[in-house]
Amino acid sequence: MQTAIANYPALETIKTSQWKTSSMDIFDRRTDKRISLSLKMYVRRTINNITYFRSVETTDVSWNGARIICDVPLEQGAELVFSGLNGKFSAVAQVRHVVACKEGGWAIGLEFVRKTGKWVVIK
């Protein structure tokens, strides 16, 4: 079985066997399979001005969420607008986990509440 990556020509089809499915870290509680993928995306708090975006980078993605690296911590439960892919995707997301990274920054687990457009993972 293979899963296609939509609207991201630099990526090729990834076999399900390449997805991370078991590990002991806090982010691996997600039931959706995920792939390691670095994408430049943007987040903003829903309470921010709509023109304010903070650049973040994904470390892995799944159908219903992503793990990002951000230079500032966000509180668990915070609602964000997560967007990118040249304006082809956006989602309202909720912060599920926040962990300080050894090399600096914060690893933040997001769960998508509502998605608009085409995400990189197709079920």
C-alpha distance (Angstrom), angle and dihedral (degrees) to the residues before:
residue distance angle dihedral
M1 . . .
Q2 3.77 . .
T3 3.78 132.2 .
A4 3.79 121.2 -146.6
I5 3.76 124.7 -136.9
A6 3.81 109.0 -136.0
N7 3.78 125.3 -139.2
Y8 3.78 96.6 -6.7
P9 3.80 107.3 104.3
A10 3.81 95.2 -176.8
L11 3.79 89.2 66.1
E12 3.75 124.7 75.9
T13 3.77 127.8 -152.2
I14 3.77 110.5 -71.0
K15 3.80 122.6 -146.7
T16 3.77 115.9 -125.6
S17 3.80 88.9 -123.6
Q18 3.82 89.0 66.6
W19 3.80 92.2 60.7
K20 3.78 119.7 102.4
T21 3.80 109.0 -116.1
S22 3.77 108.3 159.1
S23 3.76 133.0 37.7
M24 3.75 135.2 125.4
D25 3.76 99.6 -116.5
I26 3.78 124.0 111.7
F27 3.80 94.6 -107.4
D28 3.78 94.6 57.9
R29 3.78 94.0 75.5
R30 3.81 89.2 90.2
T31 3.77 112.4 111.7
D32 3.82 93.1 -149.6
K33 3.78 116.1 88.4
R34 3.77 113.4 -115.7
I35 3.76 140.7 -160.3
S36 3.79 129.5 -142.5
L37 3.76 104.6 -111.7
S38 3.78 132.8 156.4
L39 3.80 113.1 -148.0
K40 3.79 130.1 162.2
M41 3.79 106.0 -124.5
Y42 3.80 136.7 159.9
V43 3.78 134.1 -124.5
R44 3.74 133.7 -170.0
R45 3.76 132.6 173.5
T46 3.78 112.4 -109.3
I47 3.80 86.5 -123.6
N48 3.85 92.1 57.8
N49 3.76 125.5 93.6
I50 3.82 107.9 -84.2
T51 3.81 90.8 -118.8
Y52 3.84 93.1 56.8
F53 3.80 113.7 94.1
R54 3.80 130.7 164.2
S55 3.79 117.6 -147.7
V56 3.83 115.4 -124.3
E57 3.79 136.3 169.7
T58 3.79 126.5 -134.1
T59 3.80 119.9 -132.7
D60 3.78 96.4 -174.3
V61 3.78 136.2 0.4
S62 3.79 138.2 -160.1
W63 3.78 135.9 179.9
N64 3.81 92.8 -88.7
G65 3.78 104.7 28.4
A66 3.77 152.4 -3.0
R67 3.78 142.2 -135.9
I68 3.79 112.2 -127.3
I69 3.78 136.5 -174.4
C70 3.79 112.8 -133.8
D71 3.80 130.8 177.3
V72 3.82 92.3 -132.6
P73 3.81 130.1 47.3
L74 3.78 120.0 -114.0
E75 3.78 123.0 -157.5
Q76 3.77 120.5 -107.7
G77 3.81 110.3 -97.8
A78 3.83 94.6 27.0
E79 3.80 115.2 143.4
L80 3.81 116.5 -129.2
V81 3.76 140.0 178.4
F82 3.83 106.8 -128.2
S83 3.80 115.9 -166.6
G84 3.77 145.9 155.7
L85 3.80 143.1 104.9
N86 3.81 90.0 118.8
G87 3.79 92.2 -55.5
K88 3.80 94.2 -52.8
F89 3.81 95.2 114.2
S90 3.76 138.9 38.0
A91 3.78 134.5 158.7
V92 3.73 140.4 -179.0
A93 3.79 102.2 -123.8
Q94 3.76 135.9 -175.0
V95 3.81 123.3 -141.1
R96 3.82 108.6 -118.6
H97 3.83 103.3 169.7
V98 3.80 136.5 15.4
V99 3.81 122.7 -169.7
A100 3.82 129.6 169.6
C101 3.81 112.8 -119.5
K102 3.82 119.7 -132.4
E103 3.80 90.7 -132.6
G104 3.81 93.0 49.5
G105 3.76 133.8 -85.7
W106 3.78 129.0 61.2
A107 3.80 130.9 -78.2
I108 3.79 107.0 -140.3
G109 3.79 126.1 -171.6
L110 3.79 114.6 -147.0
E111 3.78 130.0 -165.2
F112 3.79 116.6 -159.2
V113 3.80 113.2 -126.3
R114 3.84 96.7 178.5
K115 3.81 127.7 6.5
T116 3.79 129.2 -158.7
G117 3.79 122.9 -170.5
K118 3.79 128.6 0.8
W119 3.79 120.2 -33.8
V120 3.81 121.0 -157.0
V121 3.80 95.2 -109.5
I122 3.80 121.5 67.7
K123 3.80 119.6 -164.0
